[in-house]
Amino acid sequence: MKPTTRPLTTAEIAALALSLAHLGSGPQAVTARRGLQHVFEHLDLDDDVIATTLATLTEPLPVEIAARARLIADAITSRLMIRLHYRDASGHVTSRDVEPVTCLVHREYWYLVGVCRMRRGIRAFRFDRIIAVEPTLSPSRPHLADRFLPFQRRKRPKALQRAI
């Protein structure tokens, strides 16, 4: 009899991503990714997006991206703001002060989710488009990662509920 398993939540996947970003490419990371791959092989996945996302977690990041990921993960843990030099999909480069909230993986890409001071809102930054990360000593406000993850159902404001 196969034990029943429940799917990983978005928050659990984000926590795994952040933990693996912290580990980098050392021996512990290799062992952790191998164990994670073993777990994923035993999950009954019928969703291609989830399957691709989980497979991405088991692949090490390129060395230069992994170094930036560790700086980001340290800033999240220390609750410090970072300065990102970021190239968007159009090729425009900007420097942004960001309050990092969490890291996540979606399909084959890793993302930093944070509060962008320049845009005054939540933004997701693809790791492979981050050119450089500068740590700062400026404290970041505490944010709950669950509120910033994709695919989370948002409660409607009470005024909107009454209008419907």
Secondary structure as UniProt FT lines:
FT   HELIX           10..23
FT   TURN            24..25
FT   HELIX           27..41
FT   HELIX           48..57
FT   HELIX           63..78
FT   STRAND          80..87
FT   TURN            89..90
FT   STRAND          93..106
FT   TURN            107..108
FT   STRAND          109..116
FT   TURN            117..120
FT   STRAND          121..126
FT   HELIX           127..129
FT   STRAND          130..139
FT   HELIX           145..148
FT   TURN            150..151
FT   HELIX           158..163
//
